[in-house]
Amino acid sequence: MAGIIALSLAGCSNDAIYQDEHYKPLVYLLSEGTENVYVASYTLNEENPVRYVTVGCGGSNANEKAITVNLEQSLELLDQYNSLNFDYEHQYARLLPASRYEITSYAITMPALSDDHYARMSVKVRPLGLSPDSLYFVPLRIVSVSEYGVNEEKQDVLFRVAIENDYATQHPQTYYRKSGQLTNPILVMSGTKAVHPLEKDKVRMFIGNESYTDDTTPEDIARNSVVVQVHEDSTVTVTPYDSDMMEVEMVNDLANYNRYDPALMQGLTKQRVFWLNYRFRQRSAAGGSFGAWRVVEERLIRIED
């Protein structure tokens, strides 16, 4: 009987232990990877979309006290990121201009005994006009907490602002599988093509088999890019990205081309497809003469995750 009582008391003692806080509650900013980056993708379909910075509190139990967390910008954090990741200044990630976003308060309060273990701070952004070729950040760090401590490894965050529309995302980079040909001379197109969001109804892409890489320069983009606009009736218009470096004219030699199909059935799979037929000519250099016209016949199928 004494053994049974002892076991019973031990069981009660263990229950009490598990009801206590096993891990010290620490406040942190939600991010990914060792560089504390968090990517928020803002849709170009809205004028002022909102995404969130998330503050959490780690521990085995819910926080017993309400926590007020105060944040501030940390330009030093962005400088460190650039120095670690890039060799040249023109490659650097950029501070999102203050005119492009709104944070109404840098103080976040997490209620006591929160079932969610987190609270959020809204970041409203005006994404129209942001370049798909740039990395934009709002660097933030915790400067004070009203209760508990701070996880030193997660006390800051590089809040990255990316853009997207219905046809492409900046992060992750959208690719389409291409097929078709160019004329003058004839060149078969195959492989994949990066497509970048520009506006609600516009994307940018390279012509032919030109590739967009980490070494691509602004001059490359100006000379080799076209803009595809999708209209409400799903027809498309192709225009030059830089009219000083390229001229473009629509061609209608192929039936059912120059359109966008968001739900082309291939067996049991829906595919998102651009059908493009246009001609272009390029300058060899700024102020130079235009070369010969070349005709594009191209089908682009979006590569899904």
Backbone torsions as a table, in degrees:
resi	resn	phi	psi	omega
1	MET	NA	-41.7	179.0
2	ALA	-60.9	-38.0	179.1
3	GLY	-64.5	-39.9	179.5
4	ILE	-64.6	-42.3	179.3
5	ILE	-63.2	-41.5	-179.8
6	ALA	-62.9	-42.0	178.2
7	LEU	-64.2	-39.6	-179.7
8	SER	-63.4	-44.1	178.9
9	LEU	-64.4	-38.3	178.7
10	ALA	-64.1	-39.9	178.3
11	GLY	-61.9	-42.3	178.3
12	CYS	-63.0	-40.1	179.5
13	SER	-62.8	-41.4	178.6
14	ASN	-64.1	-41.1	178.1
15	ASP	-58.8	-40.9	-179.8
16	ALA	-64.5	-39.7	179.5
17	ILE	-60.8	-45.1	-176.6
18	TYR	-70.6	-18.0	176.3
19	GLN	-81.3	-16.2	179.4
20	ASP	-82.7	166.6	178.2
21	GLU	-75.6	116.0	179.9
22	HIS	-83.0	-34.9	-176.6
23	TYR	-116.9	139.2	-179.6
24	LYS	-61.6	125.6	179.9
25	PRO	-67.9	125.6	179.9
26	LEU	-128.0	135.8	179.7
27	VAL	-85.9	141.0	-177.9
28	TYR	-147.7	164.4	172.9
29	LEU	-104.4	130.5	-177.6
30	LEU	-68.4	129.7	178.1
31	SER	-158.0	178.7	-179.2
32	GLU	-126.1	146.0	174.0
33	GLY	74.6	177.1	-176.5
34	THR	-76.4	-16.9	-179.3
35	GLU	-95.4	6.0	174.4
36	ASN	57.5	47.6	177.6
37	VAL	-98.0	137.2	171.2
38	TYR	-126.5	124.0	-176.5
39	VAL	-98.4	126.2	174.4
40	ALA	-118.1	122.2	-177.9
41	SER	-97.0	123.7	-176.5
42	TYR	-104.9	127.7	-177.4
43	THR	-77.8	138.4	174.6
44	LEU	-80.0	-3.3	178.5
45	ASN	-76.3	-13.7	179.5
46	GLU	-120.8	153.7	-178.1
47	GLU	-76.0	-42.0	-177.7
48	ASN	-136.9	68.6	-180.0
49	PRO	-67.1	156.6	-177.8
50	VAL	-120.1	133.9	169.7
51	ARG	-128.8	-175.9	-167.5
52	TYR	-138.3	143.7	163.9
53	VAL	-90.9	132.4	-175.4
54	THR	-110.1	129.7	174.2
55	VAL	-108.6	130.9	179.5
56	GLY	-122.0	167.6	175.2
57	CYS	-131.9	114.2	-179.1
58	GLY	-82.3	155.0	179.8
59	GLY	151.0	164.2	-177.4
60	SER	-78.5	-21.9	178.5
61	ASN	-122.3	166.6	175.7
62	ALA	-65.3	150.5	179.2
63	ASN	-63.4	127.4	-177.4
64	GLU	-76.2	-22.6	-178.0
65	LYS	-118.2	149.5	172.4
66	ALA	-65.4	143.2	-176.7
67	ILE	-122.8	127.0	171.5
68	THR	-105.8	124.3	-177.1
69	VAL	-114.3	127.1	178.5
70	ASN	-107.5	130.6	-178.8
71	LEU	-113.8	162.7	171.2
72	GLU	-150.1	163.8	176.2
73	GLN	-71.8	150.0	-179.2
74	SER	-134.2	90.5	179.5
75	LEU	-65.4	-28.8	178.3
76	GLU	-60.6	-36.1	179.7
77	LEU	-63.4	-42.1	178.4
78	LEU	-67.5	-39.2	177.5
79	ASP	-61.0	-42.3	179.3
80	GLN	-63.7	-41.6	179.4
81	TYR	-61.5	-45.2	-179.1
82	ASN	-65.5	-42.0	-178.3
83	SER	-67.4	-29.6	-179.7
84	LEU	-83.0	-25.1	-170.5
85	ASN	-110.4	-17.4	-173.0
86	PHE	-133.3	148.7	179.2
87	ASP	-94.3	-26.0	-173.8
88	TYR	-126.6	147.0	-174.4
89	GLU	-63.1	-33.2	-178.7
90	HIS	-67.3	-13.8	178.5
91	GLN	-89.0	-10.5	-168.8
92	TYR	-60.9	145.1	167.7
93	ALA	-66.4	151.7	-173.2
94	ARG	-114.1	148.2	171.1
95	LEU	-71.2	126.7	177.9
96	LEU	-61.7	123.9	-178.1
97	PRO	-56.0	141.5	-178.1
98	ALA	-59.3	-28.4	179.8
99	SER	-71.6	-10.7	-175.0
100	ARG	-95.4	-11.5	-175.8
101	TYR	-145.4	164.7	-179.2
102	GLU	-139.1	124.1	170.7
103	ILE	-119.6	111.4	-173.2
104	THR	-71.4	-30.5	179.1
105	SER	-150.6	137.9	177.1
106	TYR	-95.2	11.4	176.3
107	ALA	-107.6	131.6	-178.8
108	ILE	-124.6	133.8	179.4
109	THR	-115.4	126.8	175.6
110	MET	-103.1	120.1	-177.5
111	PRO	-61.3	155.7	174.6
112	ALA	-65.3	147.8	177.6
113	LEU	54.5	41.5	-178.9
114	SER	-70.7	124.9	176.6
115	ASP	-69.0	-26.0	-176.6
116	ASP	-82.5	-23.4	-177.0
117	HIS	63.6	18.5	177.8
118	TYR	-154.8	164.3	172.0
119	ALA	-141.4	163.0	-173.6
120	ARG	-129.2	150.0	174.9
121	MET	-115.4	125.9	-175.8
122	SER	-77.9	141.8	175.6
123	VAL	-128.3	106.2	179.2
124	LYS	-90.8	131.6	-175.2
125	VAL	-127.2	145.3	171.0
126	ARG	-101.4	93.8	-169.3
127	PRO	-80.7	-21.1	-176.1
128	LEU	-62.2	124.3	-179.4
129	GLY	101.2	-11.5	174.0
130	LEU	-68.2	142.3	-176.5
131	SER	-82.9	133.2	175.7
132	PRO	-71.9	-6.4	-179.4
133	ASP	-95.1	-1.5	-176.4
134	SER	-115.1	150.9	170.5
135	LEU	-97.2	121.1	179.7
136	TYR	-111.3	133.0	-180.0
137	PHE	-130.9	149.2	162.0
138	VAL	-113.8	101.9	-177.2
139	PRO	-83.0	127.7	-175.0
140	LEU	-131.5	153.2	174.5
141	ARG	-145.6	156.7	176.0
142	ILE	-80.1	128.7	177.2
143	VAL	-105.9	-23.6	177.5
144	SER	-162.6	153.0	172.3
145	VAL	-133.2	144.6	-177.3
146	SER	-77.9	-24.9	-179.3
147	GLU	-141.3	155.8	174.9
148	TYR	65.5	-166.2	-178.8
149	GLY	-114.5	-174.9	-177.9
150	VAL	-120.7	135.3	173.1
151	ASN	-71.1	109.0	-173.8
152	GLU	-63.0	-27.8	179.8
153	GLU	-78.3	-16.1	-178.7
154	LYS	-128.7	35.8	-178.2
155	GLN	-89.5	-3.6	177.0
156	ASP	-138.9	165.3	-179.3
157	VAL	-149.5	137.6	169.3
158	LEU	-94.8	97.7	-177.5
159	PHE	-81.2	103.9	-176.2
160	ARG	-88.6	130.7	177.7
161	VAL	-101.2	112.5	175.8
162	ALA	-111.2	165.6	-178.0
163	ILE	-122.0	157.2	179.4
164	GLU	-156.8	159.6	167.9
165	ASN	-140.7	-165.9	-176.2
166	ASP	-71.5	-11.3	-171.1
167	TYR	-114.3	-16.5	-178.3
168	ALA	-163.9	154.7	174.4
169	THR	-125.1	146.8	176.1
170	GLN	-76.7	-36.6	178.3
171	HIS	-139.1	117.0	-4.0
172	PRO	-71.4	156.1	179.1
173	GLN	-58.8	132.0	179.1
174	THR	-88.5	135.6	175.7
175	TYR	-124.6	146.9	173.7
176	TYR	-119.0	144.4	174.5
177	ARG	-84.4	124.9	-173.4
178	LYS	-107.3	149.0	172.4
179	SER	-151.4	150.5	-178.9
180	GLY	142.1	-156.2	-179.1
181	GLN	-155.4	158.2	170.6
182	LEU	-111.1	151.3	175.5
183	THR	-106.0	166.6	169.1
184	ASN	60.2	63.0	-1.4
185	PRO	-85.1	170.4	-179.6
186	ILE	-70.8	129.3	179.7
187	LEU	-136.3	122.9	177.5
188	VAL	-79.2	133.4	178.9
189	MET	-101.8	133.9	177.8
190	SER	-155.3	170.3	-178.9
191	GLY	97.9	-149.7	-177.6
192	THR	-122.0	159.6	-178.7
193	LYS	-136.2	129.5	174.6
194	ALA	-74.3	136.3	178.4
195	VAL	-126.1	130.9	-173.5
196	HIS	-115.5	137.9	175.7
197	PRO	-74.0	140.4	177.7
198	LEU	-121.8	-51.1	178.5
199	GLU	-138.7	-176.2	-179.7
200	LYS	-53.7	-41.5	-173.6
201	ASP	-119.4	18.3	-176.1
202	LYS	-132.2	142.0	172.9
203	VAL	-131.6	160.8	177.4
204	ARG	-118.5	142.9	177.6
205	MET	-149.7	159.9	175.4
206	PHE	-81.5	155.6	176.6
207	ILE	-81.9	153.0	171.7
208	GLY	54.6	-133.5	-179.8
209	ASN	-100.8	13.9	175.5
210	GLU	-62.3	141.4	-175.0
211	SER	-113.4	138.5	174.3
212	TYR	-93.3	117.4	-177.2
213	THR	-131.1	-179.7	177.1
214	ASP	-65.2	-20.3	-179.4
215	ASP	-93.2	0.1	179.6
216	THR	-63.7	134.4	-178.7
217	THR	-102.2	163.1	174.1
218	PRO	-56.8	-33.1	178.0
219	GLU	-66.8	-39.9	176.1
220	ASP	-60.4	-44.6	-178.9
221	ILE	-62.9	-44.3	-178.9
222	ALA	-62.7	-38.6	-173.9
223	ARG	-83.6	-28.1	-168.7
224	ASN	-114.6	4.4	-172.7
225	SER	-106.9	146.3	169.1
226	VAL	-123.4	158.9	176.3
227	VAL	-110.0	130.2	177.6
228	VAL	-109.9	120.3	178.1
229	GLN	-105.7	130.9	179.3
230	VAL	-100.5	122.3	-178.7
231	HIS	-89.7	170.7	-175.8
232	GLU	-62.2	-28.2	179.0
233	ASP	-89.5	12.0	178.0
234	SER	73.4	4.8	169.6
235	THR	-76.3	160.6	-178.3
236	VAL	-128.5	154.0	173.7
237	THR	-126.1	134.6	179.2
238	VAL	-107.1	130.3	178.2
239	THR	-133.5	161.3	177.9
240	PRO	-72.2	146.2	174.4
241	TYR	-71.5	-37.9	176.5
242	ASP	-129.1	106.2	-175.0
243	SER	-69.8	-13.2	175.4
244	ASP	-76.4	-22.5	-175.5
245	MET	-108.3	-12.2	-176.0
246	MET	-152.1	147.5	169.3
247	GLU	-118.7	142.8	-177.6
248	VAL	-134.0	139.1	173.4
249	GLU	-133.6	139.7	178.1
250	MET	-73.4	145.7	177.1
251	VAL	-125.6	141.2	-178.7
252	ASN	-125.1	47.7	-179.3
253	ASP	-80.2	-19.3	-173.6
254	LEU	-115.6	131.8	179.4
255	ALA	-65.8	138.6	175.9
256	ASN	66.9	19.7	172.9
257	TYR	-96.3	178.9	-175.9
258	ASN	56.8	52.8	178.3
259	ARG	-151.4	165.7	176.2
260	TYR	-120.9	129.0	179.0
261	ASP	-115.9	110.3	-178.0
262	PRO	-81.8	-6.4	-174.4
263	ALA	-148.4	54.3	175.9
264	LEU	-75.2	121.9	-178.0
265	MET	-83.1	123.2	172.3
266	GLN	-122.3	96.0	-171.5
267	GLY	68.4	-119.9	179.0
268	LEU	-101.4	7.7	-174.4
269	THR	-109.5	134.6	173.1
270	LYS	-90.8	133.6	179.3
271	GLN	-122.0	146.9	177.3
272	ARG	-100.9	121.7	-166.8
273	VAL	-134.2	135.3	166.6
274	PHE	-101.1	135.8	173.4
275	TRP	-117.8	112.7	-170.5
276	LEU	-121.7	137.9	177.4
277	ASN	-145.5	105.5	-178.1
278	TYR	-152.9	171.9	174.1
279	ARG	-128.3	154.0	-177.9
280	PHE	-145.6	162.0	168.1
281	ARG	-144.3	148.1	-172.5
282	GLN	-119.9	153.8	167.8
283	ARG	-84.1	144.6	176.2
284	SER	-71.9	-28.5	178.2
285	ALA	-160.7	163.6	179.4
286	ALA	-57.0	128.0	179.9
287	GLY	83.5	-6.2	178.9
288	GLY	-80.4	-179.0	179.5
289	SER	-86.5	157.6	177.8
290	PHE	-77.7	146.8	174.4
291	GLY	-84.2	-166.4	-178.3
292	ALA	-74.0	156.6	175.4
293	TRP	-71.2	141.7	174.6
294	ARG	-129.8	137.5	-177.6
295	VAL	-99.6	136.0	179.3
296	VAL	-108.0	129.8	168.5
297	GLU	-124.5	110.8	-167.2
298	GLU	-143.4	137.5	171.2
299	ARG	-117.9	130.6	-179.2
300	LEU	-122.7	120.4	179.9
301	ILE	-111.2	123.5	-176.9
302	ARG	-65.6	134.0	177.0
303	ILE	-87.7	116.1	-176.8
304	GLU	-92.0	159.8	178.0
305	ASP	-65.3	NA	NA
